[in-house]
Amino acid sequence: MKEPRTKGLVYSTDTGKTCPGCGHPVKQCCCSKKKSLPQGDGLVRVSRQTKGRKGSGVCLITGLAVGETELKELAKVLKQQCGAGGAVKNGVIEIQGDHRQTLVDALIRLGYKAKLAGG
């Protein structure tokens, strides 16, 4: 990480405003891109969705306020317990197939407040 600049360019006609911390254009600033944990209401929701998957259903697990690496580790554990594949996309765990009750039970055993969501 670069040292913060105390003097220098503030605005450029080529790039627009520049960050005083790193000197890059504001849109490409590297010093303010600290990822924060997603905010939630403390409930983990497990739902089933088939939209956009040609009829194949997946279970979606949303509302987890953990980092990306912890999310991937949790997804791995849940996939092993269900014996199914899955993925982590945009902070949501997707497990292939209809394993809603199994997932809720596993999340409760791991210490999360989980519930079924949707129909």
Secondary structure, 3 states (H helix, E strand, C coil): CCCCCCCCCCEECCCEEECCCCCCEHHHCCCCCCCCCCCCCCCEEEEEECCCCCCCCEEEEECCCCCHHHHHHHHHHHHHHHCCCEEEECCEEEEECCCHHHHHHHHHHCCCCEEECCC
